[in-house]
Amino acid sequence: MGILGSVGRTPLVALERVGRGLPVAVLAKCEHLNPGGSIKDRIAVAIVDDAEGRGVLRPGMTLIEATAGNTGIGLALVAAARGYGLVCVMPAKMSADKRQALASLGAQVIVTANAPPDSPENFQNVARALARERGWFLADQFNNPANVRVHEETTAAELLEQVDGPIGAFVAGAGTGGTISGVGRRLKQEYPDVRIVLADPVGSGLAGWVETGTLGADGAYRVEGIGASKVPQNLHRECIDSAERVSDEESFAMARRLIREEGLLVGGSAGTNVAAALRVAARGGLAGPVVTVLPDSWDRYRTCEWLQ
């Protein structure tokens, strides 16, 4: 079995210190322990498998993706294992650690301005244009249905096996929307009363969209990989019940607590997810534990101020 065979089947752990004293347990799925260090390994394998199966990705081709870094790292593992070239387009706000990791894995990294979705300089638009011009395969994680499907078929299925009894709530942020949509849909099929809660950075417009159907105000925030000023196609509102807004300060403080008090070597978005999950658990009234995900590892944030 090659390295790609070790993607998934990540452990689910109780947050015994940060979750102490709550009415229900808070459980965290350790997606940072995937071989590429993030939950995005799942979609990287799924997207490539799907494209190969449909015949649109053939030996010797080049993959290109707009990425906050983690999907790019996952795709780099797949590209190395299967002999593809890889180009990653990243906005400037993403950490230097991620750029260095991608370059070390052999990817060509293109850094764009932190431009809004309607700008030609936006990282997604740059990746789309390069794919058209050069005949590269665009992984298209924000719109590719293989993203949602793999979380429904693997991440959610694993949670149903790992949790003894009903799940009270599932809490996750949304970058592409694949995790919360895929897991949420599958959990609701099994447990109709489960609460699916979006953890959204203050400054992202997605919480407002979940609550009202209209995007909230667009603001700056430093947490990477989640939140948006445009709704990705893979974020399915019908799967989500409510949203929790979490500030950068609360996210980073919780990430440091997870590292120092729980021994979980995670990034900032894990702090966002856990901070929101603790709020949901504290309100009680749930039929089972609150489950969340730890999306990525701390190694891609070591030069970031919040981790110092």
C-alpha positions as CSV (number, residue, x, y, z in Angstrom):
1,M,0.0,0.0,0.0
2,G,1.4,3.4,-1.0
3,I,1.1,6.6,1.0
4,L,-2.3,7.4,-0.5
5,G,-3.7,4.3,1.1
6,S,-3.1,5.9,4.5
7,V,-5.5,8.9,3.9
8,G,-8.5,8.9,6.2
9,R,-9.4,6.6,9.2
10,T,-8.2,9.4,11.5
11,P,-8.7,9.1,15.3
12,L,-11.6,10.8,17.2
13,V,-10.5,12.1,20.6
14,A,-12.3,13.6,23.5
15,L,-11.2,17.1,24.5
16,E,-10.8,16.3,28.2
17,R,-9.3,19.6,29.4
18,V,-10.8,22.4,27.2
19,G,-14.2,20.6,27.3
20,R,-14.2,19.8,31.0
21,G,-17.5,20.5,32.8
22,L,-19.8,20.8,29.8
23,P,-23.2,19.0,29.6
24,V,-22.0,16.8,26.7
25,A,-18.6,15.6,25.5
26,V,-16.8,17.5,22.7
27,L,-15.0,15.1,20.4
28,A,-12.5,16.1,17.7
29,K,-11.5,14.2,14.6
30,C,-7.8,14.5,14.1
31,E,-7.6,15.3,10.4
32,H,-4.2,16.9,11.0
33,L,-2.9,13.3,11.2
34,N,-3.5,12.6,7.6
35,P,-0.2,12.0,5.7
36,G,-0.2,15.5,4.1
37,G,-1.2,17.1,7.5
38,S,-4.8,18.1,6.7
39,I,-8.3,17.0,5.9
40,K,-7.7,18.1,2.3
41,D,-5.8,14.9,1.6
42,R,-9.2,13.3,1.4
43,I,-10.5,15.5,-1.4
44,A,-7.1,15.5,-3.3
45,V,-7.3,11.7,-3.7
46,A,-11.1,11.8,-4.4
47,I,-10.8,14.5,-7.1
48,V,-7.9,12.8,-8.9
49,D,-9.6,9.4,-8.7
50,D,-12.8,10.8,-10.1
51,A,-11.0,12.7,-13.0
52,E,-9.0,9.6,-13.9
53,G,-12.1,7.5,-13.9
54,R,-13.9,10.0,-16.2
55,G,-10.8,10.1,-18.6
56,V,-10.3,13.8,-18.2
57,L,-7.0,13.4,-16.4
58,R,-4.4,11.3,-18.2
59,P,-0.8,10.3,-17.6
60,G,1.7,13.1,-17.9
61,M,-0.8,16.0,-17.5
62,T,-0.4,18.9,-15.1
63,L,-2.8,19.6,-12.2
64,I,-3.5,23.1,-11.2
65,E,-5.5,24.3,-8.2
66,A,-6.4,27.5,-6.3
67,T,-5.6,26.7,-2.7
68,A,-5.0,28.1,0.7
69,G,-2.2,25.6,0.8
70,N,-3.6,22.4,2.3
71,T,-5.4,21.1,-0.8
72,G,-2.2,21.9,-2.7
73,I,-0.1,19.7,-0.3
74,G,-2.6,16.9,-0.6
75,L,-2.5,17.2,-4.4
76,A,1.3,17.2,-4.2
77,L,1.2,13.8,-2.6
78,V,-1.1,12.5,-5.3
79,A,1.0,14.1,-8.0
80,A,4.2,12.6,-6.6
81,A,2.6,9.1,-6.3
82,R,1.1,9.1,-9.8
83,G,3.5,11.2,-11.8
84,Y,1.6,14.4,-12.5
85,G,2.9,17.9,-12.5
86,L,1.4,20.4,-10.1
87,V,0.8,24.2,-10.1
88,C,-0.7,25.8,-7.0
89,V,-2.1,29.3,-7.0
90,M,-2.3,30.9,-3.5
91,P,-3.4,34.3,-2.3
92,A,-0.7,36.4,-0.6
93,K,-2.4,36.2,2.9
94,M,-1.5,32.5,3.2
95,S,1.5,31.6,5.3
96,A,5.1,31.4,4.0
97,D,5.3,27.9,5.6
98,K,2.7,26.6,3.2
99,R,4.5,28.1,0.2
100,Q,7.8,26.5,1.3
101,A,6.1,23.1,1.9
102,L,4.5,23.2,-1.6
103,A,7.8,24.1,-3.2
104,S,9.6,21.4,-1.3
105,L,7.1,18.9,-2.6
106,G,7.9,19.9,-6.2
107,A,4.9,22.1,-6.9
108,Q,5.2,25.4,-8.8
109,V,3.7,28.1,-6.6
110,I,2.0,31.2,-8.0
111,V,1.2,33.9,-5.4
112,T,-1.6,36.3,-6.3
113,A,-2.9,39.5,-4.6
114,N,-5.6,39.2,-1.9
115,A,-8.2,40.2,-4.5
116,P,-12.0,39.9,-4.3
117,P,-13.8,37.1,-6.1
118,D,-14.8,39.3,-9.1
119,S,-11.2,40.4,-9.8
120,P,-9.1,38.8,-12.5
121,E,-6.3,38.7,-9.9
122,N,-8.3,36.6,-7.5
123,F,-6.5,33.3,-7.0
124,Q,-9.4,31.2,-8.2
125,N,-9.8,33.2,-11.3
126,V,-6.0,33.0,-12.0
127,A,-6.1,29.2,-11.7
128,R,-9.1,28.9,-13.9
129,A,-7.5,31.1,-16.6
130,L,-4.2,29.2,-16.6
131,A,-6.1,25.9,-16.9
132,R,-7.9,27.1,-20.0
133,E,-4.8,28.6,-21.6
134,R,-2.5,25.8,-21.0
135,G,-4.7,22.7,-21.1
136,W,-4.0,21.8,-17.4
137,F,-6.5,19.9,-15.3
138,L,-8.2,22.2,-12.8
139,A,-9.0,20.3,-9.6
140,D,-11.7,23.0,-8.8
141,Q,-12.2,22.1,-5.1
142,F,-14.8,24.8,-4.6
143,N,-17.2,23.4,-7.2
144,N,-16.1,19.8,-7.8
145,P,-18.9,17.5,-6.4
146,A,-16.2,14.8,-5.6
147,N,-15.3,17.1,-2.7
148,V,-18.7,16.8,-1.0
149,R,-19.1,13.2,-1.9
150,V,-15.8,12.0,-0.3
151,H,-16.8,13.6,3.0
152,E,-20.2,12.0,2.9
153,E,-18.7,8.6,2.1
154,T,-15.6,8.6,4.3
155,T,-15.5,11.3,6.9
156,A,-19.1,11.0,8.0
157,A,-19.1,7.2,7.7
158,E,-16.0,7.1,10.0
159,L,-17.7,9.3,12.6
160,L,-20.8,7.1,12.6
161,E,-18.5,4.1,13.4
162,Q,-16.5,6.0,16.0
163,V,-19.3,7.5,18.1
164,D,-21.2,5.2,20.3
165,G,-24.8,6.3,19.9
166,P,-26.4,9.5,18.4
167,I,-24.3,12.6,17.6
168,G,-25.8,15.7,19.1
169,A,-24.1,18.3,16.8
170,F,-21.4,18.6,14.2
171,V,-19.4,21.8,14.0
172,A,-17.1,22.8,11.2
173,G,-15.8,25.8,9.3
174,A,-16.2,26.1,5.5
175,G,-13.5,26.9,3.0
176,T,-14.9,25.0,0.0
177,G,-17.9,23.8,2.0
178,G,-17.2,20.1,1.3
179,T,-16.7,18.9,4.9
180,I,-19.8,20.5,6.5
181,S,-22.0,19.7,3.5
182,G,-20.9,16.1,3.0
183,V,-20.7,15.2,6.7
184,G,-23.9,17.2,7.5
185,R,-26.0,15.5,4.8
186,R,-24.9,12.0,5.9
187,L,-25.4,12.6,9.6
188,K,-28.8,14.0,9.1
189,Q,-29.8,10.8,7.2
190,E,-28.8,8.8,10.3
191,Y,-29.8,11.2,13.0
192,P,-32.5,13.7,11.9
193,D,-32.2,15.7,15.1
194,V,-28.4,16.3,14.8
195,R,-27.4,20.0,14.7
196,I,-25.1,21.0,11.9
197,V,-23.3,24.3,12.9
198,L,-21.0,26.5,10.7
199,A,-18.0,27.9,12.6
200,D,-17.2,31.1,10.7
201,P,-14.5,33.7,11.3
202,V,-15.6,37.2,12.2
203,G,-15.1,39.0,8.8
204,S,-16.5,36.2,6.7
205,G,-19.9,36.6,5.1
206,L,-20.9,32.9,5.3
207,A,-22.5,33.1,8.8
208,G,-24.9,35.7,7.6
209,W,-25.7,33.7,4.5
210,V,-26.6,30.6,6.6
211,E,-28.8,32.7,8.8
212,T,-30.6,34.9,6.2
213,G,-29.7,33.6,2.8
214,T,-27.7,36.9,2.1
215,L,-24.0,37.2,2.6
216,G,-22.9,39.2,5.5
217,A,-20.4,42.1,5.4
218,D,-17.0,41.3,4.1
219,G,-14.1,42.0,6.5
220,A,-10.5,41.1,7.1
221,Y,-9.5,38.2,9.2
222,R,-6.3,36.2,9.7
223,V,-7.5,32.6,10.2
224,E,-6.6,30.7,7.1
225,G,-8.6,28.3,4.9
226,I,-12.1,29.0,6.1
227,G,-14.6,31.7,5.6
228,A,-15.4,33.6,2.3
229,S,-16.9,36.7,0.8
230,K,-18.5,34.5,-1.9
231,V,-20.6,31.3,-1.4
232,P,-18.7,28.3,-2.9
233,Q,-20.9,25.9,-4.9
234,N,-20.0,23.0,-2.6
235,L,-21.5,24.8,0.5
236,H,-25.1,23.5,0.8
237,R,-27.2,25.7,3.0
238,E,-29.9,23.1,3.4
239,C,-27.5,20.9,5.3
240,I,-26.7,23.6,7.9
241,D,-28.9,24.6,10.9
242,S,-27.0,27.6,12.4
243,A,-23.7,29.5,12.6
244,E,-21.3,30.6,15.2
245,R,-19.0,33.6,14.6
246,V,-15.5,33.3,16.1
247,S,-12.9,36.1,16.2
248,D,-9.3,35.7,15.2
249,E,-8.3,36.3,18.9
250,E,-10.6,33.5,20.2
251,S,-9.5,31.1,17.4
252,F,-5.8,31.6,18.0
253,A,-6.2,31.4,21.7
254,M,-8.1,28.2,21.5
255,A,-5.5,26.7,19.0
256,R,-2.8,27.5,21.5
257,R,-4.8,25.8,24.3
258,L,-5.3,22.7,22.1
259,I,-1.6,22.5,21.5
260,R,-0.6,23.1,25.2
261,E,-3.4,21.5,27.1
262,E,-4.5,18.7,24.8
263,G,-1.2,17.9,23.0
264,L,-3.0,18.4,19.6
265,L,-0.6,20.0,17.2
266,V,-3.1,22.0,15.1
267,G,-3.6,25.2,13.1
268,G,-5.8,28.2,13.6
269,S,-9.0,26.9,12.0
270,A,-9.0,24.1,14.6
271,G,-9.3,26.8,17.2
272,T,-12.2,28.3,15.3
273,N,-14.0,24.9,15.2
274,V,-13.4,24.0,18.8
275,A,-14.4,27.5,20.1
276,A,-17.7,27.2,18.3
277,A,-18.1,23.5,19.4
278,L,-17.6,24.5,23.1
279,R,-20.4,27.1,22.8
280,V,-22.8,24.6,21.2
281,A,-22.0,22.0,23.9
282,A,-22.4,24.5,26.7
283,R,-26.0,25.3,25.7
284,G,-26.9,21.6,26.3
285,G,-30.2,20.1,25.0
286,L,-28.4,17.7,22.7
287,A,-28.9,13.9,22.4
288,G,-25.2,13.2,22.2
289,P,-21.7,14.6,21.9
290,V,-20.6,17.6,19.9
291,V,-18.2,16.5,17.2
292,T,-15.8,18.7,15.3
293,V,-12.7,18.4,13.1
294,L,-9.1,19.6,13.5
295,P,-8.4,20.5,9.9
296,D,-4.7,20.9,9.7
297,S,-1.3,20.7,11.5
298,W,0.6,23.5,13.2
299,D,3.7,22.9,11.0
300,R,2.4,25.2,8.3
301,Y,2.0,28.1,10.8
302,R,5.3,28.1,12.7
303,T,6.4,31.5,11.4
304,C,2.9,33.0,12.1
305,E,2.8,35.5,15.0
306,W,-0.1,33.8,16.7
307,L,1.9,30.6,17.3
308,Q,4.9,32.4,18.8
